[in-house]
Amino acid sequence: MTVTRSTLLRGTAAALAGALASPAIAQPLERLPLTLNWKIQGLHGAFFLALERGYFRAEGLNPDIVAGDGSANVVNRLAGGAFQIGLGDVASLVRFNAQNPERRVKAIYNQTPADLVVMSLRGRGISKPDDLRGRLVGAPVGDAAFKMFPAFTAATGVPASAIRWEHMAPNIREAMLIQGRVDAITANEGTALFNLKAAGVRQEDMVFLRYSDFGINIVNAGMMANESFLREKPETVRKVLRAVNRGLVESVANPAASLDALMRKDPLLNRGIEAERLMYSIARMVEQPDAREGGLGFYNEANVRRSIEIVTAAEGLPAPIAVGDFMDLSFLPPASARVIPAIGRV
Amino acid sequence: MTLAARRRLREALSPALFVAALLLAWEIASRALGISKFVAPKPSEILPIFAQRGAEILPHAAQTLSTTLAGFVVGVALGFALGVALGASRRFYAMVFPTLIGVNSIPKVAIVPLLVLWAGIGTVPAVVTSAVIVIFPIAVVVSASIATMDAELADVLRSLGASRLLALAKVGVPQSMPAFFGALKVAITLSFIGSILAESVAANRGLGFMMNRAASDFDVELVYSGLLTLAAMGIALYLASLALERRVVGWADRRG
């Protein structure tokens, strides 16, 4: 038979009709930009595992997962409207929601608590908070441990004014410590520890002044969303949390798969370092009291209230916000889906 | 008022009126479209910040202005000298220019963190970045202008016994001035970019630092007031270079 334009058209139409009738295309996937808190690393593997394994597709979602540029900046990304949901530092919501009650961003899923730390190296003469007096300490201005330093002061008696602060971008903080341009740095332990390791510093040569050792425990990484989005698209939010939760549960049970998904997303990552970072984050996620009490994603109300009080005092805000203005746990998947599995091997 | 005076007044006022019209259009568009302050605050939200928190902004602005000026002066001097050498000698040009292109192709964002590790935090990297960023455009424009200097004039001078160097000083350099002042205006804006870049990577003072900190406190109005301050300082430097240009190469302006 000769191919004419009309037979071609008819053939195409038939093919299209067949495709449209198949169930996979019958329901178009809902596109959704989703921001992470920082450059792709560690537990982010859970998101890409969820993507690869089709956990999002099973919910009818097609998320566009984007790397972050600082966990405290995620709330800016959400408030600006480019994103409606993402993984970020929920402690930043204490200030944001206090100042912007008309466009709150709410915590909806707890990932990991903060691991705030002042870090130094052996041989710099710093082993306890008092040793920081008169020393040079490097701190990115947006760094959570720097912002929470007033809480460290309250617990240790070392005022910020006794320290000579040097401010720099987070990506050169560890290099400045190694170079000796600063005597110590403020950081999230999981970030600085592995950055220093990747730069060849041995863990036994690192000195950690952990905020948690002085009773300062606050919330950190969690899923958050615009309050307006929670109101307008509650089903979409539930679907996102179901998929993310499946990714996280699977990452705990099978870290190797999570790491594989991460490495496929960014082959330039150092697999050894990322494996350690992942296991560190998993341990922090499952060992926190909130998760032990209510499963992954859960926030204990009393712990949250305590976090809000610490942040409010440290940042000099007029009054703490209500727990209900900070978080909304009604979008969490059922507790049975959030049971912590045994930690697998990487 | 004479006709000429009125025309001068109109010329002096028109840039200010244009800025005012822009701000007004921004305000109206922002209100009409209901744009959130996290996307872009309205001028009516930003301008009061200068009255309320001017004392907070001033030391940062002074720091940025001084590092930028220092870098600008150093960079322009180096760029000019390099440009004259490149324009005067074909052999030097052939030897150095490819390297210059290569060095300038390295993004400054990648250099600043290294500068900070070498030179420490604060003023030095800001001055260096602001200088490095202006050398190239000045050198390129000046060298092209010197290389194409009026051959007849140069020949006349040389036939009268002038050395090559003297011909360069009497013909090449003066002829390159209009182009040099054009490049200067590009360099002003670039040198601000350089110092702000360095300040936002590592500094304890300066507008780059202030805007970084304000952003981490969700203080959007302060971020934007920093941006407007930068714009204003850029315009001030532009006006200064314009005054200098009128003195030095007023002869070259053929506009009616």
Boltz contact constraints between the chains, C-beta under 6 A:
constraints:
  - contact:
      token1: [A, 72]
      token2: [B, 216]
      max_distance: 6.0
  - contact:
      token1: [A, 79]
      token2: [B, 38]
      max_distance: 6.0
  - contact:
      token1: [A, 80]
      token2: [B, 38]
      max_distance: 6.0
  - contact:
      token1: [A, 80]
      token2: [B, 39]
      max_distance: 6.0
  - contact:
      token1: [A, 96]
      token2: [B, 218]
      max_distance: 6.0
  - contact:
      token1: [A, 141]
      token2: [B, 212]
      max_distance: 6.0
  - contact:
      token1: [A, 141]
      token2: [B, 213]
      max_distance: 6.0
  - contact:
      token1: [A, 141]
      token2: [B, 216]
      max_distance: 6.0
  - contact:
      token1: [A, 142]
      token2: [B, 216]
      max_distance: 6.0
  - contact:
      token1: [A, 166]
      token2: [B, 121]
      max_distance: 6.0
  - contact:
      token1: [A, 167]
      token2: [B, 204]
      max_distance: 6.0
  - contact:
      token1: [A, 168]
      token2: [B, 202]
      max_distance: 6.0
  - contact:
      token1: [A, 169]
      token2: [B, 201]
      max_distance: 6.0
  - contact:
      token1: [A, 172]
      token2: [B, 113]
      max_distance: 6.0
  - contact:
      token1: [A, 175]
      token2: [B, 117]
      max_distance: 6.0
  - contact:
      token1: [A, 179]
      token2: [B, 117]
      max_distance: 6.0
